[in-house]
Amino acid sequence: MAAHGGASPDAEALVWSDGHVAPHDEPARAVAFERVVSDAYFAQVPLSVTGFYRTPALHYDAAKGRGKPFHYFALGAALAEVEVDGLSGMKRLVAVDIVQDVGDTLHAAIDRGQIEGGFLQGVGWLTAEELRWSDDGRLLTHSASTYQIPAFGDAPSRFDVTLFPHATQSGVVHGSKAVGEPPLMLALSVREALRDAIASFGPAGGCVTVPSPLTHEAIWHAVRARLDATAAGTPATAAAG
């Protein structure tokens, strides 16, 4: 769109409304947005811009081990209660309690949703999503029928999420913190709860070494190793491959 004299008006001088663009003081000269896009395309005028945010005050001396490599840390804690069937290796996530530091939340419901989703993604990573290859190097777990991701039924029966109060973070948008990925690591509580459950098969004591992901098959093998060691009178140490 050209203004008087052929000059292009500033963006602030244009009104974008109802799929049309017009000079602020000349609404009768409105043209369709599609026309603007088409003219810009053939005139090779880009309609997009890219910007980057540079986190302030970051510095680090690797040789001296001093500095501030991160703007802030995202903290959280989780407790998980599980049930394990020693005959089949099947597991059930009964209850989860999470406290997550999100600074001053921008939207509590969205933050809780991010925390719940990230946590369950971590549960899948640590208990189900197993990669297997054939002897000739082909990936066998390549589809939804062979690569198991968490589903609705894998969510705990009770899932309580608390946002840590009075946690304003300075130097960020409205005192908030990122909350998309940090809760994933809290799923370690589920893996360790499963390890404790496996340890309960047999006398107290000993060491239970389990893999990640701790799949139903791995749980079954670890329980059997624990019970076989107990029956044989050997130290109650179990390992699952």
N, C-alpha and C positions, 0 to 999 in steps of 0.2 A: 504494500500500500504506500502510495506516495502522498506527501503533504503538499501544500501550496509551494510552487517553485520547484517541485521535483525532489525535495529533500525528504528523507525518512523521519517521521516523528519519533520522539523518545518513547520508550515502552510505557512510561507513566502517563503519556498523553493519549494512550489508547484505552478503549473500553472493550473488554471481552465478555460477551453476554449472549446467552441463547444461541450458541454456535456461530456467532458473528463477531467481527472486529470493526471498530469504528473510532475515528478521532473523538476525543472527549467532547469537543465543542461542535462537532458536526455529525450527529448520529445518523443523518440521512445518507452519509457516505459509507455506511456499513457494507462489508463484504463477507461472504461465507468463510468460515474457518478453513474449509477444504481448499478454497481458492488461495488463501494465504500460504498453506502448506505446499500446494502445487507450485505457486510462483517462487517460493523460497527454494524448492527442490531444483527447478530448472535454472534458477539464478545461482545455484550452488552456495546458498546461504544456510549455515547450520542452525538448527533450532534447538540444540541441546548444549549444555555446559557441564563441566566437571569440576568439582572442588574437592579439596582434601583438608581434613582437620589435623593440625599438628598439635599433639599433646604438649602442653607447656611444662617447662621446668624439669625436663628429663635429662639426666646426665649420669654417666657411669664410667669409672676407671677400672677396667678389668684387671690391670696389673695390681692395683692396690685393693681391689674388692670393695670400693666405696662409691657411693653415689645414690641416685634415685632412678632405677631403671623402669619403674612402673608408677603410674599416677596414683593408683590405689589397689588394694587387694579386696577380692570378693570372698567373703567368709560364710560358712554354713556348717550345720551339724545335723546328723540324721540318726535315728534309731529305727531298726527294722525287726519285725517279728515274723518268723516263717514256720511252716510245717513241712516235714519231709516224710515221705512214705518209703521206708527201708526196703520194701518188697519190690517196688517198681522204680524207685529213684525219682518219682514225681515230687514236685514241690508246690507250695502255695504261699504267696505273700499275704500274710494276714493283716498286718498293720504297719504303718509308717508314720513317724513324727519327724518333721523337719523345721528347723529354725534357720532362716536365710537372711543375711544382711544385704538389703537392696538400697541402702541409704534411705533417703526420703522417697517413698514410692510415688511414682507418677500416676499409677492406676493399679490399685491393689488386686483387682480381679485379673487383670492381664499379667501382673507379676506372678500371682499364684499359678495361673495357667502355664506360664513359662517354666516355673519351678517343677510343677507336676510332670509336664511333658519332658523336660530335660532329665529328670530323675528316672522316668520309665525308659527313656532311650538308653540311659546307663545300665538299667536292669537288663535290657536286651543285649547290650554289649558284653556284659559280664556273666550272663547265664544262658544265652541262647544262640547268639549270632556266631556260629562256628564256620570257619572256612576250611574246606577239605579239597584236596587235589588228588587226581589220579596218578598212577606211577609215571605216566608220560607227561605230567605237568598240566593237565586240563583241570580247570576249576569245576568241581562237581556241585558246589552249592551256589548255583548261578541264577536261581529263580525263586519265586514265592513258595514253590512246593518243596524246596530243599534248603532255603536260607530262612530261618525263622526269626522274624522280628516281633517285638512285643505287640500284643493286641489288647483290646478293651478288657478281656478276661484276665489279663496279667496284672491289672491294677489291684492294689490292696483293698480289702473290704473296708478298712478305715484308713483314710489318708488325711492327716492333719498338717497344715502348713501355717507356720507363724512367721510374720515379717518382723525382723528384729527392730524394736522401737528405738527412737531417739538416736538415729545413726546418720545424721546429716553428713554428707561428703562435701568438702569444700572444693571449689574450682570446677564444678560440673553443673549440668543443667538441673536446676531446681533441687540440688542436693542428692540426686539419684545415682544409682550404680547400675551397670549392666547386669542382666540376670538371665541371658539366653543359654550360656554354656556351663557356668560354674556348677549348677545343681547336678549335672551328669556325674561328677565325681562322687557325689554323696551316695550313689548306688553301691559303692564299696561296702556300705553297711549291710546290704542284702547278701553279698557274697560271704562276708564274714559271719553273718547270722546262719547261713547255710553250713558253713564250716563248723560252727559250734553245734548245730543240729547233728551233723555227721559224727562229731566227737561223742555225742551222747549215746551212740550205739556201742556199748561195751563199757568197761570200767573207766573211772575217772583217770585223767592223766594221759600222757602220751602226746604225740604230735600228729596232726592231720594236715597233710600237704595236698592241696587241690589246684587244678589248673584254672585258667580263664580262657574261654568261658566255662563256667561250672554248669554244664548241661545236665539233663536228666540222666544220660548214660554215665557221665562222670560221677554224679552223685551216687548212682547205684554201685559202680565199681569201688568207690571210696567206702561206702557202707559195708560192702562184702569183704573188702580187705580188713576193715576194722573188726567185723564179726569173726572172720577166719583166724585173725591173730589172737583174738580172745579165746576161741575154741582150742587153739594150739598151745595156749599158755605162754605165748611170746609177748614181748612188750607191745602195748596198745598203740602202735604207730602205723598209720595208714597213708598210702599215697595213691592218687588216682592220675592216670595218664590220659 
